[in-house]
Amino acid sequence: MQRTEWDVIIVGGGSAGLSAALMLGRSRRRVLVVDAGEPRNRSATHMHGVLGHDHSSPLDLLAAGRAELTRYDDIVIESGTVVSATPLDTDAIGFEVVLESGERHTARRLLLATGLRDELPDIPGLAGQWGRNAALCPYCDGWEVRDRRIAVIATDATNAHQAQLMRQLSPQVTFYSQGLNLPAAARTGLEARGIAIESRTVVEIVGDDETGGLRGIRLVDGTEHEADSIFVAPRQVPNDRLLRELRARTIRQNGVDWVLVDPSGRTNVRGLWAAGNIATAQSSVPVAMAAGNLAGSGINGDLVEEDIAEAVAATPRDDG
Ligand SMILES: Cc1cc2nc3c(=O)[nH]c(=O)nc-3n(C[C@H](O)[C@H](O)[C@H](O)COP(=O)(O)OP(=O)(O)OC[C@H]3O[C@@H](n4cnc5c(N)ncnc54)[C@H](O)[C@@H]3O)c2cc1C
């Protein structure tokens, strides 16, 4: 069988990719992690809901993870971007990946842990507040703004639920409906819990030039509302170009095609795994870690099966 350079190549060194590398390194697998260094929560100064790391820096967590991996001789972490991944042209299961630098590597298994990107609604000033005063997840960033003035800006009807989650944390929540035709039940629920509904369109998020923080929200008629924090639901798009090129099967959920994986992250393509936010919008840091952990052990188990088959095939038979 053709000898690949690596047992496993992991594309993406966020919470999912590094957790998988840890499991594989502990199984004495030769692992290359290629990471472009742009985890989804990179703009957040603190992360929350991560037991043992609550209110700490997400980048510090990843740096600590990378430092822990240096204990394992067979793991190499390289900065870079993988631009293509193709199956090996042999009978053996395996892949070749090419980096933007032109570097090429081969491996017996491939794990894609490239996360997703948040496509924000096109409101001037919003991107500059993202991760600091504008957020998505009430569990991640809600408690810090308890009792403050919260603006929930609609992108679709699910934001009404986001507004209700924020109402658990503050009595001062305004829901900016952005011309959305709210279902009657959602409207009744918002009104019943004292959530103001603003139908004038938000046209700008106004920053505070002195502090760099948030001042408020400008409406289409020029009115400005003060706000301490903004919650929106961006369109979440998996960074899955490589998966698509490898023809991994997907399933459509809420208008987005997500790769179909089993609980260990195994796709329908032999030898190809996916873990973390690339495979689900539901992933927080602990969930991405768990997915990476399961993928790491799943891939090692799969390699062990292959190792057994190879060993059996290489064992001389005593047919007598
Ligand atoms: C503003 C914000 C705040 C958040 N706060 C919290 C919080 O408080 N608590 C919490 O639990 N969750 C939080 N999250 C969610 C959290 O960021 C994700 O759940 C988590 O990052 C998912 O981990 P991942 O490993 O799947 O992907 P990521 O962390 O996004 O890592 C993917 C990595 O893959 C790399 N990559 C992508 N493509 C390539 C390529 N082709 N080649 C090489 N590398 C590539 C990226 O650069 C990145 O480093 C927050 C998200 C956002 C947007």
The ligand as a Tripos MOL2 file, in Angstrom:
@<TRIPOS>MOLECULE
LIG
   53    58     1     0     0
SMALL
NO_CHARGES

@<TRIPOS>ATOM
      1 C1        -18.9460   36.8280   17.7600 C.3       1 LIG1
      2 C2        -19.0160   35.3990   18.2300 C.ar      1 LIG1
      3 C3        -18.9190   35.1160   19.5790 C.ar      1 LIG1
      4 C4        -18.9910   33.8060   20.0240 C.ar      1 LIG1
      5 N1        -18.9250   33.5630   21.3570 N.ar      1 LIG1
      6 C5        -18.9910   32.3010   21.8060 C.ar      1 LIG1
      7 C6        -18.9530   32.0410   23.2070 C.ar      1 LIG1
      8 O1        -18.8890   32.9610   24.0300 O.2       1 LIG1
      9 N2        -19.0080   30.7350   23.6190 N.ar      1 LIG1
     10 C7        -19.1050   29.7080   22.7320 C.ar      1 LIG1
     11 O2        -19.1360   28.5500   23.1690 O.2       1 LIG1
     12 N3        -19.1510   29.9290   21.3900 N.ar      1 LIG1
     13 C8        -19.0930   31.1920   20.9180 C.ar      1 LIG1
     14 N4        -19.1380   31.4390   19.5680 N.ar      1 LIG1
     15 C9        -19.2160   30.2770   18.6370 C.3       1 LIG1
     16 C10       -17.7930   29.7420   18.3710 C.3       1 LIG1
     17 O3        -17.0180   30.7460   17.7620 O.3       1 LIG1
     18 C11       -17.8570   28.5150   17.4700 C.3       1 LIG1
     19 O4        -18.7840   27.5930   17.9870 O.3       1 LIG1
     20 C12       -16.4960   27.8130   17.3480 C.3       1 LIG1
     21 O5        -15.5160   28.7360   16.9520 O.3       1 LIG1
     22 C13       -16.5880   26.6500   16.3460 C.3       1 LIG1
     23 O6        -15.3350   26.0200   16.2830 O.3       1 LIG1
     24 P1        -14.8130   25.3320   14.9310 P.3       1 LIG1
     25 O7        -13.5210   24.6920   15.2970 O.co2     1 LIG1
     26 O8        -15.8660   24.5300   14.3210 O.co2     1 LIG1
     27 O9        -14.5700   26.5500   13.9230 O.3       1 LIG1
     28 P2        -13.6030   27.8160   14.0580 P.3       1 LIG1
     29 O10       -13.3580   28.1510   15.4790 O.co2     1 LIG1
     30 O11       -14.2140   28.8770   13.2130 O.co2     1 LIG1
     31 O12       -12.2200   27.3300   13.4350 O.3       1 LIG1
     32 C14       -12.1210   27.0450   12.0600 C.3       1 LIG1
     33 C15       -10.6700   27.2790   11.6640 C.3       1 LIG1
     34 O13       -10.4730   26.7680   10.3490 O.3       1 LIG1
     35 C16        -9.6790   27.6890    9.6220 C.3       1 LIG1
     36 N5         -9.8920   27.4880    8.1840 N.ar      1 LIG1
     37 C17       -11.0010   27.7250    7.4450 C.ar      1 LIG1
     38 N6        -10.8020   27.3720    6.1550 N.ar      1 LIG1
     39 C18        -9.5230   26.9140    6.0820 C.ar      1 LIG1
     40 C19        -8.7340   26.4030    5.0150 C.ar      1 LIG1
     41 N7         -9.2190   26.2580    3.7730 N.pl3     1 LIG1
     42 N8         -7.4520   26.0350    5.2920 N.ar      1 LIG1
     43 C20        -6.9560   26.1270    6.5440 C.ar      1 LIG1
     44 N9         -7.6760   26.6010    7.5920 N.ar      1 LIG1
     45 C21        -8.9430   26.9830    7.3590 C.ar      1 LIG1
     46 C22       -10.1630   29.0450   10.1220 C.3       1 LIG1
     47 O14        -9.2250   30.0700    9.8120 O.3       1 LIG1
     48 C23       -10.2930   28.7460   11.6140 C.3       1 LIG1
     49 O15        -9.0750   28.9810   12.2970 O.3       1 LIG1
     50 C24       -19.1250   32.7450   19.0940 C.ar      1 LIG1
     51 C25       -19.2240   33.0360   17.7260 C.ar      1 LIG1
     52 C26       -19.1840   34.3410   17.2930 C.ar      1 LIG1
     53 C27       -19.3110   34.6510   15.8350 C.3       1 LIG1
@<TRIPOS>BOND
     1     1     2 1
     2     2     3 ar
     3     2    52 ar
     4     3     4 ar
     5     4     5 ar
     6     4    50 ar
     7     5     6 ar
     8     6     7 ar
     9     6    13 1
    10     7     8 2
    11     7     9 ar
    12     9    10 ar
    13    10    11 2
    14    10    12 ar
    15    12    13 ar
    16    13    14 ar
    17    14    15 1
    18    14    50 ar
    19    15    16 1
    20    16    17 1
    21    16    18 1
    22    18    19 1
    23    18    20 1
    24    20    21 1
    25    20    22 1
    26    22    23 1
    27    23    24 1
    28    24    25 2
    29    24    26 1
    30    24    27 1
    31    27    28 1
    32    28    29 2
    33    28    30 1
    34    28    31 1
    35    31    32 1
    36    32    33 1
    37    33    34 1
    38    33    48 1
    39    34    35 1
    40    35    36 1
    41    35    46 1
    42    36    37 ar
    43    36    45 ar
    44    37    38 ar
    45    38    39 ar
    46    39    40 ar
    47    39    45 ar
    48    40    41 1
    49    40    42 ar
    50    42    43 ar
    51    43    44 ar
    52    44    45 ar
    53    46    47 1
    54    46    48 1
    55    48    49 1
    56    50    51 ar
    57    51    52 ar
    58    52    53 1
@<TRIPOS>SUBSTRUCTURE
     1 LIG1         1 GROUP 0 **** ****
